[in-house]
């Protein structure tokens, strides 16, 4: 029997196969697709629709990713600076709590020490074990954290104290411990404060610190914030220097950031935190 291979026969064959004899019916059934299948081209249409939807979804995903990865450097820097400022404040508050813990445990302010293996120059005779050290589990209950390199102005990396926390001796901030005399650094009263300083930070970080503290702009220190020899706290307080600007913007603020005004430090931006106001 000759079989004609063209689709025009198939619907007729399928529609009338009950009227044909068995031999013809068997022959046609082998060649004719099942009559309940969708018409030719339906499957390819569905596949095309699925592929199109996939392409659209992929394009939308790539657009979203590209927006995130193609942010301008200034926006990325702003986010990093804001996060850096928040981390600095958080750790500064942690150090303040460490000092408070020592005092609650009966350690005097003259005996506490910032001695740690990561810093030098803070050991003193009044503190001979970990119980009076701020950076000790049995003392202040905290560890010294090396500051993140992003916090700093890399153009100042040759300056003293760059890249570390500094705990100066003989430094005060006006009016943080009450109403000081006109000049807390030279009033012959033992009212100098226990202060942590993070020197040489980025300007953007400095701005974020002051924004959070409610300080206008970045005040410039009126003189030397500390002595030129960068003295480190070793258990004693005496007149010395004041962190403060000529307009008194920093007065009464236990945390802030200022621009160096003279030789100590000479320019740059510096964060301070009063750990113990006296």
Backbone bond lengths (Angstrom), bond angles and torsions (degrees), N, CA, C in turn:
res aa  C-N    CA-C-N  psi(-1)  N-CA   C-N-CA  omega(-1)  CA-C   N-CA-C  phi
1 X - - - 1.469 - - 1.516 109.39 -
2 X 1.313 116.02 134.55 1.450 120.19 177.84 1.525 110.26 -86.91
3 X 1.356 116.61 136.59 1.458 121.73 -178.82 1.519 109.38 -115.93
4 X 1.293 115.52 128.48 1.464 120.02 179.92 1.529 109.43 -89.98
5 X 1.339 117.63 124.89 1.465 122.05 -177.73 1.528 110.99 -97.59
6 X 1.305 116.38 80.29 1.456 120.13 169.25 1.518 107.67 -151.05
7 X 1.332 113.07 146.19 1.455 120.26 -170.12 1.521 112.84 -64.05
8 X 1.270 117.03 -21.86 1.445 118.00 -178.56 1.511 113.53 -60.47
9 X 1.345 117.82 -25.50 1.455 121.00 179.79 1.513 112.51 -79.72
10 X 1.350 117.37 -27.02 1.459 119.79 -168.83 1.509 113.86 -63.26
11 X 1.328 120.75 -47.25 1.455 118.91 -179.84 1.511 112.06 -59.81
12 X 1.354 116.54 -40.55 1.459 120.41 178.96 1.509 110.72 -63.32
13 X 1.380 113.55 -43.08 1.469 117.53 -179.65 1.502 110.87 -64.12
14 X 1.299 117.71 -43.14 1.458 120.68 -178.57 1.506 111.42 -69.02
15 X 1.320 115.53 -41.28 1.449 118.42 -176.15 1.521 112.94 -70.54
16 X 1.334 119.29 -23.34 1.464 121.79 -175.64 1.517 113.05 -116.53
17 X 1.311 118.98 13.75 1.449 119.63 -173.20 1.510 112.48 -65.90
18 X 1.335 119.35 -20.36 1.462 120.48 178.31 1.517 111.83 -72.09
19 X 1.346 116.61 -19.72 1.458 120.91 -178.67 1.518 112.49 -92.56
20 X 1.289 117.55 -9.29 1.461 120.71 -177.84 1.516 110.08 -90.77
21 X 1.360 114.25 159.08 1.461 116.88 179.38 1.508 110.17 -74.35
22 X 1.303 115.79 170.43 1.460 121.22 -171.71 1.513 112.29 -61.45
23 X 1.329 118.31 -43.38 1.460 120.17 -176.13 1.519 111.45 -65.04
24 X 1.354 115.84 -43.47 1.453 118.30 178.85 1.524 111.21 -67.89
25 X 1.341 115.59 -37.98 1.457 119.72 -179.37 1.519 111.47 -63.18
26 X 1.332 116.32 -41.97 1.465 119.57 179.05 1.508 111.07 -64.63
27 X 1.332 115.69 -39.65 1.467 119.00 -179.48 1.520 111.33 -64.99
28 X 1.328 115.55 -44.82 1.465 119.40 -178.28 1.521 111.75 -67.63
29 X 1.337 117.78 -38.30 1.464 121.57 -179.83 1.516 112.19 -60.85
30 X 1.344 116.70 -29.53 1.455 119.82 178.86 1.524 111.58 -70.74
31 X 1.354 115.05 -29.24 1.458 119.42 -174.59 1.513 113.41 -99.81
32 X 1.324 117.25 -25.85 1.462 121.45 -175.07 1.515 110.67 -91.95
33 X 1.324 119.47 130.88 1.463 120.96 176.08 1.501 110.35 -65.14
34 X 1.343 118.76 154.86 1.461 121.45 179.36 1.519 109.80 -53.67
35 X 1.329 115.16 139.46 1.457 119.58 -173.24 1.522 113.06 -72.21
36 X 1.388 118.62 -15.42 1.457 120.10 -178.74 1.519 113.50 -91.45
37 X 1.343 118.69 0.50 1.464 121.41 177.17 1.519 110.09 -74.48
38 X 1.356 117.86 153.69 1.460 119.94 177.46 1.510 110.75 -64.88
39 X 1.282 117.48 155.76 1.469 120.87 -178.56 1.511 111.18 -60.90
40 X 1.344 117.16 154.81 1.470 121.07 179.65 1.520 111.13 -54.00
41 X 1.351 116.57 136.51 1.468 121.98 179.22 1.512 114.26 98.53
42 X 1.364 118.60 -16.85 1.465 120.42 -178.46 1.508 111.59 -66.84
43 X 1.372 116.23 -44.33 1.467 119.23 179.98 1.519 111.19 -62.47
44 X 1.325 117.54 -42.72 1.464 120.14 -179.04 1.519 110.95 -64.52
45 X 1.344 117.21 -31.68 1.461 120.20 176.52 1.509 111.92 -66.04
46 X 1.346 116.71 -42.22 1.464 120.59 178.23 1.516 111.30 -64.12
47 X 1.318 116.48 -43.23 1.468 120.82 179.29 1.519 110.46 -61.23
48 X 1.327 115.79 -42.58 1.469 120.05 179.50 1.529 111.06 -61.40
49 X 1.346 116.21 -40.83 1.460 120.39 179.10 1.529 111.42 -63.89
50 X 1.338 116.55 -43.14 1.469 121.06 179.52 1.517 111.17 -63.21
51 X 1.328 115.81 -43.36 1.473 120.26 179.80 1.533 110.00 -63.25
52 X 1.335 116.19 -42.58 1.471 120.36 -179.91 1.523 111.30 -61.81
53 X 1.349 116.09 -45.35 1.467 119.85 178.41 1.525 110.74 -61.60
54 X 1.332 116.67 -40.04 1.463 120.62 178.83 1.514 112.00 -61.55
55 X 1.347 116.05 -41.90 1.464 120.54 179.84 1.525 110.44 -64.76
56 X 1.333 116.50 -42.24 1.464 120.74 179.64 1.528 110.96 -62.83
57 X 1.350 116.64 -45.17 1.469 120.19 -179.78 1.519 111.05 -65.03
58 X 1.331 116.89 -39.37 1.469 120.05 179.47 1.525 110.55 -65.40
59 X 1.351 116.23 -41.48 1.463 120.09 179.07 1.526 110.89 -62.88
60 X 1.351 116.77 -40.15 1.471 120.54 178.45 1.517 111.10 -64.15
61 X 1.341 116.31 -40.81 1.463 120.29 178.93 1.522 111.26 -63.96
62 X 1.328 117.17 -44.82 1.463 120.54 -179.33 1.525 111.06 -65.23
63 X 1.333 117.33 -34.68 1.462 120.10 177.85 1.521 111.02 -64.68
64 X 1.341 116.25 -42.11 1.465 121.04 179.21 1.516 111.02 -63.82
65 X 1.340 115.93 -44.86 1.469 120.57 -179.88 1.514 110.99 -63.88
66 X 1.352 115.82 -42.44 1.466 119.03 -177.97 1.521 111.80 -64.81
67 X 1.343 117.69 -33.51 1.463 120.29 177.25 1.512 111.02 -64.12
68 X 1.339 116.51 -37.21 1.459 120.10 -179.84 1.514 112.68 -72.28
69 X 1.354 115.78 -39.02 1.464 119.70 -175.32 1.516 112.85 -84.21
70 X 1.341 117.34 -16.96 1.455 120.11 -177.01 1.519 112.63 -103.34
71 X 1.350 117.17 23.10 1.453 119.43 176.41 1.525 109.70 -62.48
72 X 1.303 116.27 146.52 1.456 119.90 -179.72 1.520 110.05 -65.92
73 X 1.349 117.26 148.99 1.470 120.73 179.33 1.521 112.82 -54.98
74 X 1.344 116.80 -33.53 1.467 119.26 -178.44 1.514 111.11 -66.02
75 X 1.355 117.07 -39.21 1.459 120.20 179.37 1.516 110.77 -66.81
76 X 1.341 116.39 -42.96 1.457 119.86 178.15 1.518 110.16 -61.44
77 X 1.347 116.62 -42.95 1.454 120.81 -179.68 1.528 111.07 -63.85
78 X 1.321 116.89 -39.20 1.464 120.65 178.96 1.521 110.86 -60.84
79 X 1.321 115.96 -44.03 1.463 120.23 -179.82 1.520 110.36 -65.07
80 X 1.332 116.40 -43.71 1.458 120.28 -179.54 1.524 111.26 -65.35
81 X 1.324 116.30 -40.20 1.464 120.33 -179.68 1.517 110.94 -64.91
82 X 1.331 116.50 -41.90 1.463 120.46 178.70 1.520 110.99 -64.12
83 X 1.334 116.56 -43.51 1.461 120.68 178.44 1.523 110.88 -65.74
84 X 1.335 116.92 -39.29 1.462 121.14 178.70 1.526 110.74 -61.83
85 X 1.320 116.38 -45.21 1.467 120.59 179.16 1.523 110.51 -59.92
86 X 1.327 116.39 -42.76 1.468 120.16 179.63 1.525 111.08 -63.29
87 X 1.322 116.78 -40.52 1.468 120.09 179.46 1.529 111.79 -67.53
88 X 1.319 116.37 -37.78 1.472 120.45 178.01 1.521 110.23 -63.05
89 X 1.325 116.10 -47.12 1.468 120.27 -179.74 1.528 110.46 -62.19
90 X 1.323 116.21 -42.57 1.471 120.42 -179.69 1.521 111.05 -60.07
91 X 1.336 116.66 -45.89 1.466 118.72 -178.48 1.527 111.19 -71.78
92 X 1.322 117.32 -35.40 1.470 120.08 176.49 1.525 110.56 -60.77
93 X 1.324 116.79 -40.91 1.465 120.44 177.04 1.524 111.42 -66.75
94 X 1.334 115.59 -33.73 1.467 119.47 176.33 1.520 110.93 -63.26
95 X 1.326 117.35 -41.85 1.467 120.67 177.68 1.524 110.94 -65.24
96 X 1.316 116.39 -37.84 1.470 119.74 177.29 1.532 110.46 -60.70
97 X 1.318 116.54 -41.94 1.471 120.09 178.11 1.520 111.12 -66.72
98 X 1.332 116.86 -34.48 1.464 120.16 176.97 1.518 111.77 -62.68
99 X 1.330 116.42 -42.78 1.468 121.02 176.92 1.532 109.93 -63.85
100 X 1.326 116.89 -44.38 1.465 120.73 -179.92 1.526 111.08 -61.52
101 X 1.309 117.45 -36.13 1.468 120.83 179.02 1.524 110.79 -64.57
102 X 1.325 116.26 -42.78 1.465 119.25 178.22 1.522 110.96 -60.54
103 X 1.319 116.13 -44.72 1.467 119.86 -179.37 1.524 110.98 -63.87
104 X 1.323 117.62 -38.99 1.470 120.54 177.46 1.521 111.47 -64.72
105 X 1.314 115.75 -30.22 1.474 120.58 -179.76 1.521 112.47 -84.32
106 X 1.312 116.94 6.09 1.461 120.10 175.10 1.515 115.21 93.70
107 X 1.329 118.16 5.74 1.464 120.71 177.24 1.528 108.13 -81.23
108 X 1.301 117.33 128.66 1.464 119.83 -179.04 1.528 110.27 -76.65
109 X 1.321 115.48 158.20 1.460 119.77 179.72 1.526 111.72 -63.19
110 X 1.339 116.50 -25.55 1.469 119.46 178.46 1.525 112.80 -80.54
111 X 1.326 116.02 -15.61 1.468 119.68 -177.89 1.526 113.25 -97.97
112 X 1.310 116.90 -23.43 1.471 117.97 -177.27 1.523 110.60 -66.83
113 X 1.318 114.90 153.08 1.460 120.25 -173.62 1.528 110.70 -139.18
114 X 1.332 114.91 147.22 1.463 121.07 175.55 1.523 111.05 -100.66
115 X 1.303 115.94 18.06 1.456 120.35 -179.55 1.530 110.81 -61.38
116 X 1.316 115.41 133.94 1.462 122.25 178.24 1.524 108.47 -158.59
117 X 1.309 115.75 157.00 1.459 119.63 -179.25 1.516 113.64 -65.55
118 X 1.333 117.09 -18.94 1.466 120.66 -178.43 1.525 112.82 -86.20
119 X 1.348 117.68 -12.63 1.455 122.21 -179.00 1.519 109.59 -130.70
120 X 1.304 116.23 159.08 1.469 120.33 177.78 1.522 109.87 -124.97
121 X 1.335 115.26 155.61 1.455 120.76 172.93 1.506 115.75 95.17
122 X 1.337 118.37 6.53 1.464 119.81 -177.07 1.531 114.10 -108.41
123 X 1.293 117.95 -3.06 1.471 120.17 178.78 1.533 109.35 -70.33
124 X 1.331 115.80 142.75 1.469 119.10 174.84 1.533 109.38 -152.40
125 X 1.305 114.76 161.59 1.466 121.31 -170.00 1.524 113.59 -64.18
126 X 1.325 117.69 -29.08 1.469 119.89 -176.63 1.525 112.84 -71.64
127 X 1.304 117.61 -11.46 1.468 121.46 178.92 1.519 108.49 -127.95
128 X 1.321 115.92 113.01 1.460 119.62 -175.70 1.529 113.59 -118.37
129 X 1.325 117.67 0.26 1.469 119.64 178.39 1.526 110.26 -145.43
130 X 1.321 116.12 174.64 1.468 120.92 -174.26 1.521 113.91 -68.41
131 X 1.313 117.93 -17.94 1.470 120.01 -176.64 1.525 113.22 -67.46
132 X 1.322 117.12 -17.58 1.463 120.00 178.68 1.534 112.04 -111.68
133 X 1.306 116.49 9.23 1.471 120.79 179.92 1.530 110.47 -97.65
134 X 1.311 115.02 132.81 1.465 120.45 179.91 1.520 110.54 -61.49
135 X 1.330 116.02 -44.86 1.461 120.70 -176.95 1.528 110.66 -92.30
136 X 1.307 114.38 67.63 1.466 121.53 -179.45 1.522 108.36 -153.35
137 X 1.314 116.63 140.29 1.466 120.66 -179.98 1.519 112.02 -62.49
138 X 1.323 116.48 -36.06 1.462 119.51 -179.21 1.525 112.16 -90.09
139 X 1.329 115.83 -5.67 1.461 120.79 178.33 1.519 110.44 -103.84
140 X 1.327 115.45 -102.49 1.465 119.50 179.57 1.517 113.43 -74.50
141 X 1.333 116.05 -13.25 1.462 119.79 177.24 1.519 114.57 77.44
142 X 1.325 117.72 15.86 1.466 120.53 179.61 1.526 109.56 -130.34
143 X 1.322 115.80 166.17 1.459 121.39 176.32 1.521 109.20 -114.90
144 X 1.311 115.34 151.75 1.463 119.56 177.47 1.519 108.88 -75.51
145 X 1.306 116.50 127.71 1.455 121.78 178.58 1.521 109.84 -106.61
146 X 1.313 115.91 123.68 1.462 120.17 177.12 1.523 108.23 -67.77
147 X 1.317 118.06 126.92 1.469 120.80 -176.03 1.526 113.11 -61.11
148 X 1.302 115.51 150.71 1.462 122.73 177.54 1.525 109.35 -67.24
149 X 1.312 117.26 135.75 1.469 120.82 -178.11 1.529 112.42 -63.46
150 X 1.328 117.74 -25.93 1.464 119.83 -179.47 1.527 111.83 -66.64
151 X 1.319 117.70 -23.93 1.459 121.09 -177.74 1.526 112.70 -64.77
152 X 1.327 116.46 -21.69 1.461 120.37 -168.18 1.529 113.55 -103.63
153 X 1.330 114.10 153.88 1.459 122.06 173.21 1.529 107.32 -80.95
154 X 1.325 115.96 107.28 1.470 120.21 -173.07 1.523 112.81 -64.51
155 X 1.338 118.09 -17.43 1.465 119.39 178.24 1.531 111.46 -72.58
156 X 1.344 116.91 -10.43 1.466 121.62 -179.51 1.534 112.03 -106.11
157 X 1.306 116.81 18.36 1.473 118.87 -172.32 1.524 114.28 -68.92
158 X 1.324 117.80 -7.92 1.469 119.72 177.00 1.530 112.16 -94.83
159 X 1.313 117.18 -3.20 1.466 121.41 -178.12 1.531 111.34 -78.15
160 X 1.336 115.09 151.08 1.461 119.98 174.95 1.530 109.60 -61.07
161 X 1.303 115.66 144.47 1.465 124.32 176.65 1.530 113.52 72.34
162 X 1.314 117.09 5.11 1.470 119.94 178.59 1.535 109.74 -64.74
163 X 1.330 115.75 133.85 1.461 120.88 174.12 1.515 115.82 82.61
164 X 1.340 117.53 11.96 1.464 119.24 -179.06 1.528 111.06 -144.86
165 X 1.324 115.10 160.21 1.465 120.57 171.68 1.522 108.59 -77.78
166 X 1.319 115.67 142.00 1.455 121.85 -178.37 1.523 109.17 -123.45
167 X 1.334 115.58 133.20 1.469 122.03 -179.88 1.524 107.55 -118.25
168 X 1.337 116.88 91.53 1.462 121.12 -171.88 1.527 113.08 -76.18
169 X 1.295 114.01 160.75 1.460 121.85 175.68 1.526 108.66 -107.38
170 X 1.360 115.45 141.76 1.461 119.25 175.65 1.513 113.86 69.78
171 X 1.321 117.42 42.22 1.474 121.29 -179.72 1.525 109.15 -130.00
172 X 1.307 117.11 142.57 1.464 121.27 178.79 1.521 110.67 -137.02
173 X 1.329 115.39 162.75 1.462 122.87 170.35 1.524 105.74 -120.65
174 X 1.291 116.86 128.55 1.463 121.68 -173.96 1.532 112.21 -59.36
175 X 1.334 114.56 129.65 1.472 123.29 169.66 1.528 116.18 66.94
176 X 1.316 119.50 21.04 1.468 118.99 176.84 1.529 111.88 -84.92
177 X 1.314 117.28 -23.89 1.457 120.13 -179.89 1.507 112.54 -104.66
178 X 1.301 116.56 19.78 1.453 120.75 -173.05 1.512 108.00 124.42
179 X 1.286 116.69 -169.93 1.459 120.76 -179.00 1.522 109.44 -84.47
180 X 1.362 115.26 103.93 1.462 119.88 179.36 1.528 110.42 -79.65
181 X 1.296 114.08 170.44 1.467 119.12 171.63 1.527 107.86 -67.18
182 X 1.296 116.44 177.43 1.463 120.18 -173.89 1.525 113.13 -57.22
183 X 1.311 117.15 -32.97 1.461 121.11 179.79 1.527 109.24 -137.14
184 X 1.330 115.89 100.54 1.460 119.60 -175.28 1.519 112.48 -64.54
185 X 1.317 117.43 -20.68 1.464 120.14 -176.79 1.522 112.93 -82.88
186 X 1.329 116.87 -9.96 1.467 118.72 -175.72 1.522 112.38 -143.40
187 X 1.332 117.34 29.21 1.466 120.03 -176.17 1.526 113.42 -97.25
188 X 1.330 116.84 7.36 1.478 122.82 179.61 1.527 111.99 61.31
189 X 1.316 116.99 22.52 1.467 122.21 176.89 1.531 108.21 -114.91
190 X 1.320 115.96 140.77 1.465 119.37 179.71 1.530 109.57 -79.94
191 X 1.315 114.51 71.32 1.466 119.89 -178.61 1.535 112.63 -122.28
192 X 1.312 115.12 19.13 1.462 118.24 175.31 1.536 108.78 -66.81
193 X 1.291 116.59 150.29 1.459 121.52 -173.58 1.528 111.77 -99.51
194 X 1.324 114.08 162.79 1.459 120.34 172.70 1.524 105.67 -93.65
195 X 1.311 116.19 114.98 1.471 120.57 -168.47 1.534 111.18 -128.51
196 X 1.323 115.26 143.72 1.468 121.99 170.21 1.520 107.58 -108.59
197 X 1.316 116.78 135.24 1.463 121.76 179.66 1.527 109.11 -125.71
198 X 1.318 115.29 137.28 1.466 120.73 172.82 1.528 106.91 -114.70
199 X 1.339 115.93 96.40 1.465 119.26 -174.94 1.530 113.41 -78.41
200 X 1.315 114.46 157.24 1.465 124.15 169.34 1.526 114.34 63.82
201 X 1.322 116.46 41.14 1.467 119.33 177.61 1.532 110.19 -82.44
202 X 1.306 115.56 167.28 1.464 120.95 175.48 1.532 110.40 -65.88
203 X 1.297 115.59 149.44 1.461 120.27 178.59 1.529 110.47 -60.75
204 X 1.340 116.94 -40.66 1.462 120.44 -178.88 1.523 111.72 -63.22
205 X 1.321 116.41 -37.87 1.458 120.95 176.77 1.522 109.89 -65.80
206 X 1.329 116.05 -42.15 1.467 122.09 178.86 1.526 110.50 -59.78
207 X 1.317 116.27 -43.73 1.462 120.69 -179.69 1.525 111.18 -62.57
208 X 1.322 116.66 -41.27 1.466 120.39 179.45 1.520 111.81 -66.24
209 X 1.333 116.45 -38.55 1.465 120.49 177.06 1.529 110.32 -58.87
210 X 1.318 115.82 -47.57 1.469 120.26 -177.55 1.531 112.36 -70.57
211 X 1.319 116.78 -35.20 1.471 118.97 176.43 1.524 110.50 -58.87
212 X 1.326 115.54 -44.93 1.465 120.06 -179.29 1.530 111.75 -68.05
213 X 1.345 116.49 -30.28 1.462 120.65 -178.10 1.531 112.75 -88.18
214 X 1.327 116.81 -3.51 1.461 119.77 -179.42 1.509 113.60 75.40
215 X 1.336 115.91 28.76 1.464 120.90 -179.41 1.525 109.12 -102.94
216 X 1.304 116.61 131.53 1.462 121.47 -177.47 1.525 111.35 -74.58
217 X 1.324 115.05 125.14 1.466 121.47 176.21 1.539 111.44 54.21
218 X 1.333 116.32 -147.89 1.467 121.39 177.53 1.529 107.80 -125.96
219 X 1.322 117.91 101.18 1.470 119.83 179.71 1.527 111.17 -64.62
220 X 1.308 115.94 149.26 1.459 121.04 175.86 1.514 109.61 -99.39
221 X 1.319 115.40 132.02 1.458 119.71 -179.61 1.522 110.06 -59.74
222 X 1.327 115.12 140.74 1.465 119.85 -174.23 1.528 113.24 -77.62
223 X 1.312 116.82 -15.37 1.473 119.47 -179.02 1.508 109.73 -155.76
224 X 1.320 115.96 -129.54 1.461 121.41 174.37 1.524 109.27 -97.58
225 X 1.310 117.05 127.33 1.466 120.22 179.77 1.522 111.42 -74.15
226 X 1.309 116.91 -26.65 1.468 122.47 174.80 1.522 108.78 -153.38
227 X 1.302 116.00 171.13 1.473 120.36 -175.96 1.526 110.83 -67.43
228 X 1.303 114.60 153.39 1.458 120.68 -177.30 1.511 114.52 -62.77
229 X 1.315 117.45 -20.81 1.469 120.43 179.53 1.532 111.81 -85.07
230 X 1.324 117.37 2.70 1.470 123.20 -178.74 1.532 111.52 52.56
231 X 1.344 117.75 55.95 1.462 120.62 -178.07 1.533 111.46 -63.44
232 X 1.336 115.70 140.96 1.465 121.64 -177.53 1.525 110.11 -109.07
233 X 1.309 114.78 145.61 1.457 119.50 -175.51 1.531 111.10 -63.05
234 X 1.324 115.09 126.03 1.467 121.67 179.55 1.522 111.16 -134.62
235 X 1.328 116.58 34.43 1.455 120.20 171.46 1.504 117.08 99.49
236 X 1.324 119.10 3.43 1.466 119.43 -178.89 1.530 110.65 -132.46
237 X 1.348 114.32 154.46 1.464 121.61 179.52 1.519 109.03 -123.16
238 X 1.306 116.97 138.74 1.465 120.77 177.29 1.520 108.45 -159.67
239 X 1.325 115.51 162.62 1.464 119.16 177.64 1.522 110.08 -56.20
240 X 1.315 114.69 146.76 1.460 118.01 -179.21 1.517 112.25 -166.22
241 X 1.346 116.04 -88.15 1.456 120.06 -174.60 1.520 110.98 -139.89
242 X 1.317 114.42 161.69 1.464 120.41 -178.25 1.522 110.33 -125.67
243 X 1.322 115.23 136.16 1.463 120.77 169.70 1.519 106.60 -86.76
244 X 1.320 116.37 109.32 1.457 119.42 -176.68 1.511 111.33 -178.52
245 X 1.317 115.36 152.20 1.454 121.66 -179.78 1.521 109.84 -102.98
246 X 1.298 116.09 166.70 1.458 120.29 -176.78 1.530 112.17 -66.51
247 X 1.314 118.36 -25.29 1.456 120.75 -179.82 1.513 114.13 -89.46
248 X 1.318 118.38 -2.51 1.459 122.46 178.56 1.526 114.54 72.59
249 X 1.321 116.68 21.00 1.470 120.25 -179.00 1.528 111.48 -63.45
250 X 1.320 116.99 -36.66 1.472 120.89 -177.12 1.525 113.47 -83.91
251 X 1.320 117.03 -12.51 1.465 120.17 -177.43 1.536 110.75 -58.07
252 X 1.321 115.88 131.78 1.453 121.15 178.39 1.516 115.28 83.75
253 X 1.318 117.72 -4.78 1.471 121.01 179.58 1.531 110.32 -94.15
254 X 1.309 116.11 122.55 1.468 119.72 -179.11 1.527 112.47 -80.81
255 X 1.319 116.50 -10.67 1.463 120.42 174.61 1.517 108.12 -144.79
256 X 1.317 115.27 145.09 1.454 119.50 -179.61 1.513 110.71 179.92
257 X 1.319 114.56 -175.54 1.462 120.03 178.78 1.519 108.17 -141.96
258 X 1.307 116.63 139.71 1.457 121.26 -176.98 1.517 110.74 -136.06
259 X 1.306 114.48 162.61 1.460 121.19 174.73 1.520 108.65 -96.19
260 X 1.322 115.35 134.22 1.460 119.23 179.29 1.514 111.20 -59.88
261 X 1.343 115.55 138.16 1.460 118.29 -174.95 1.506 114.89 -110.75
262 X 1.320 117.69 -18.48 1.456 119.43 -176.52 1.523 108.69 -139.86
263 X 1.289 117.31 -141.90 1.468 119.35 -174.99 1.523 113.62 -83.48
264 X 1.342 117.31 -19.04 1.470 119.77 -177.78 1.526 110.73 -134.82
265 X 1.273 116.41 87.71 1.471 128.78 -2.63 1.530 111.16 -90.35
266 X 1.300 115.13 159.37 1.455 121.31 -179.07 1.526 109.11 -94.17
267 X 1.340 116.02 98.41 1.450 120.00 -178.53 1.523 111.88 70.89
268 X 1.303 115.94 -163.45 1.458 120.80 -179.10 1.517 111.86 72.60
269 X 1.334 114.95 177.58 1.463 121.64 -177.01 1.525 109.98 -122.82
270 X 1.344 115.29 139.39 1.457 119.68 -168.28 1.535 110.46 -141.60
271 X 1.315 115.31 127.90 1.461 121.23 178.46 1.523 108.74 -92.29
272 X 1.328 117.11 139.97 1.468 120.01 173.88 1.520 109.53 -128.78
273 X 1.322 115.18 152.14 1.464 122.14 174.88 1.510 108.83 -140.74
274 X 1.322 116.71 124.19 1.456 121.13 177.21 1.524 108.20 -79.06
275 X 1.338 116.34 114.75 1.472 121.69 -179.46 1.524 111.22 -86.22
276 X 1.324 115.59 -29.60 1.461 120.72 177.54 1.526 108.09 -149.00
277 X 1.320 115.84 111.75 1.473 120.77 178.69 1.527 108.08 -84.45
278 X 1.343 117.09 134.07 1.460 121.16 -177.55 1.547 109.98 -126.99
